[in-house]
Amino acid sequence: MNSISLPARLLAIVGCLLAGSATAQPLPDKEDFHLFLLIGQSNMAGRGVVSPADRTPTARVLMLDKAGAWVPAVDPLHFDKPNVVGVGLGRSFAEVVAAARPGVTIGLIPCAVGGSPIDTWRPGVFYDATKSHPWDDALRRAKLALQAGTLHGILWHQGESDSNRALAPGYAAKLDDLVARLRAELRAPRVPFVAGQLGRFADKPWDEFRTQVDQAHRELPRRVAHTAFVGSDGLQHKGDQVHFDSDSLREFGRRYAAAFLKLAAEK
């Protein structure tokens, strides 16, 4: 990780002030601030309907906002497509992990980009739909966050945009490469990486290409060390046959947390 001239806590406070966030939060010591990078496409960003409870802060759960300030983690966490973003899986994930780790603060780094194929998660690639650079933006935000805390996990949900004849055959190799590049860039060779299953809905059967992407996700732990796969059995869509509804995303987050805690214990 990059060396810095100011203590991490002071640097974080200065960053919050510069960002002008009225809700910027004081931070714990670096070793007690456990960070999680949230990446992928729209189901990671979250498209669930936001309730008042989703807007209520949870103790010891923060997020890095768009301006780079640490603020209470309330939905929506992401900002990839402001007109449609909503409840995701990040908050419920963080709540379970925080409960399992008393004395620790969880810091979420939202970086998912709706619609983004895995090929856009490479250095220098511009994704026109959101006028952003998914990989470059995520690395920039992750490295900013790492000045204040320590990376404990990477959460990935993506693949809908690759479930086609042209892209599905090469997906597994690209996913393995993504994990390796993230770990190298963030200097975290053993950081847990958790991948979630695409939605499998009764009213929209999978074709061979979605099945192929699913196999790449499902077999990731056999190919790459310190990774886990989280199933989406029983989860429901919000009516569009693509995006999980709010309750399903909250449950998905809890499943991610269980997989992460198991993986971390094994590590």
N, C-alpha and C positions, 0 to 999 in steps of 0.2 A: 504494500500500500504506500501511497505517496507520503513522503515526510512533509510536515507542516511546521511553520515557525511559531504558531500560537497553540496553546493547549486546546485540545479538541472541544472541550465544553465552552471555552471563551469564543472560539471560532464559530461554533454553532449559534451562540447568542448573537454575535455580530451579524452573522448571515440572516438571522431572523429579523433583526432590526433593519437591515438593508432591504429586506423583502417587504417591509412595511406591514407585516402580519400582526393584527391586534390580538390574535389568539395563539401566537407562538408560545411554546411551552418550555419550561426549564428541563434540562436533560440530566439523566443519571450519569454515573461514571461510564466510560466507554465499554468496559468489560461487562457491565450490567445492562447494556442497551443492545438487544439482540435484533438484528436486521433481517428482513426477508424481502427478496426481490420478486415482484409479481409481473410476469411477462406472458405474452401470447396474443390472442385476439379477443373478440368481443365477449365471449363467455368468461374470460378472466377479468376483463374490464368491468363486466356486469351490466346487465340490461333489465334487472328486476325492478319492480315498482318499489319506490322508497316510502317507508312508513315513518311516523314520528319516532318510533323506537330506534330506527336505523340512524336517526340524527342525534341520538343521545350518546355523549362520550362514554367510553368504557375506561375504567381505571387501568393505567399502565399499558395502554395501547395508543400509539401515535402513528402519524403518517407524514411523509414528505410531500407537501403540497406542490402545486404547479410552480410556485415562486421559489421553491427550495427551502421553505420554512417547515419546522416540525410543529404540527398542530394535532389536536385530538382527531383520531381516526373515526370519521363519520361518513356514511354513504351519501353521495357516490364518492368513492376513493379516486377514481380515474377521471380523466379529462380529455380522452382521445377524441370523442364525438359528443360534445357538451349537450346537444339536443336530445340524445337518446340514452346517455349513460345513466346507470342506476345502481341498484344493489348488486354486489358481487360476492365472491367467496372469501375475500380477504379478512373482513372483520370477524366473522365467526371462527375462521382459522386462528386468528390472533388471540381471541378470547380463550379458546381452549389451551393454547400454548402458554399464555400468561397464567392461567389457573394452575397449570402443571409446573410452573417455574416461579414460585413465590420470590419476591424481591427483584425480579427482572422486569424491565420494560421492553415491550415489543415495538419495533419500528417497521412499518410497512413502506415499501418503495414502489408505488404504482407506476407501471411503465407499459401496460398492455395497449395494443393498438387494434381496434376493431377491423376485421376484414383482412388483416395482414397475412399473406402466405409466408412460409418459412424462409423463402428466398429473400424476403425483405429484411430478415434478421441477420444481415451481414454488414460489415463496415462500408460506409459510404452510400448505401442504397437509400434512395428517396422513394417514399410511398406517397403517391399523388393523392390518394383518397383522403388522407389526413394532413397532407402537406408537412410530413415529418420524416425523420430518419429513425426508424424503430430501434435499430441496434445502437447507433451513435448516441441517441437521446437516452436510452436506458443505461449505457455505460457511463455517460456523463453524470446522470442522477445518482447512480449507484456509488460512484467514486466520491461524489459530494457527501452522500450519506455516510460512507465509511470513515469520514473524518470525525464523526461523532459516535459511531458504534462499531459492532463487529458482525460480519455476515454469518448467519447461521443456516440459511436455506434459500433455495430458488424454487418458485412455484410456476409451473408452465401449464397452460391450457391453450391448445392451438391445433389446427389440422383441418377444419372445415374447408378452408380455401385451397387445400392441397388434395382433397378427396376427388380427384378426377383422373382420367386416363393419362394425361401428360405428366402429372406431378406425383401421383401416389407411388409409383415404383421406386423412386429415388428418395422417398421421405425418410426412411430409417437411417440411411447414411448421413443425411443432412441433420437429423436430430442428434445423432451421436456427435457430429462435428460441432453443433451448437453448444452442447454441454461442455465439450473440451475447450472451446474458445472462451466461454464464459468463465470457466474455472481458471484458465490461464490469465485472462485480462484482470480478473479480480483477485488473483494470487491466492486462490482458495481451492487447491487441487482435490480436496476431499469433502467439499461442502455438499450437503444433501441436495438432490435435485428431484422434485416430485412432479410427475406428469399425470394429468387427469384424462379420463376417457371422454370421448365425444358423446353427445347426447344420443341415446338409443331409444327412440320413441315408437310406440306401437303403431301410430298412424303415419309413420314415415320409415319404412324398412330400409336397411342399408343396402347399397350396391357393392360390387366387388372392390371398388376403389376406396370407399370408406372403411370397408373391412380390412383392406391392406394398410391403411393409416392406423387403424386400431391395433393391428398386429405389431406395428412398429412401436406404438406406445406400450402395449402389453408386455412385449419382450425386452423393453429397455433395461430392466434390472438384470437380465441375463447377459446383456452386451456391455453394460457400463456399470462400474462399481459405484456404490453409494447413491443409487437412484431407486425410486419407488413408483409404482403405478397405482392409481386410485380409480376404482370402478364407479360408473354412474348409474348402476342398476336401480330402477324404481324412481329415478328423478323425472320430473315433468317439464315440458316446455311451457312457455308463457302464452301460447296460442299461435306462434309463428313457425313451429316445427324446427326451430333452430336454437333459440335462446332459452336457457333454463329460467323457470320462474323464481320469485324471491325465496320462497320456502326451500326450494330445491337447491338454490345456491348457498343458502345458509347451511343446509345439511352437507353439501359438497365441501364446504369449508371445514366442517368438523371432520369429515373423512380425510381430507388433506392433512389436518392436524394429527389425526391418529397415525397416519402413515409416516409423517415426519417424525413424530416422537418415537415410534418404533425404529425407524432408520437411525435416528440420533443415538438411541440406546445401543444399537448394534455397533455403531461407529465407535 
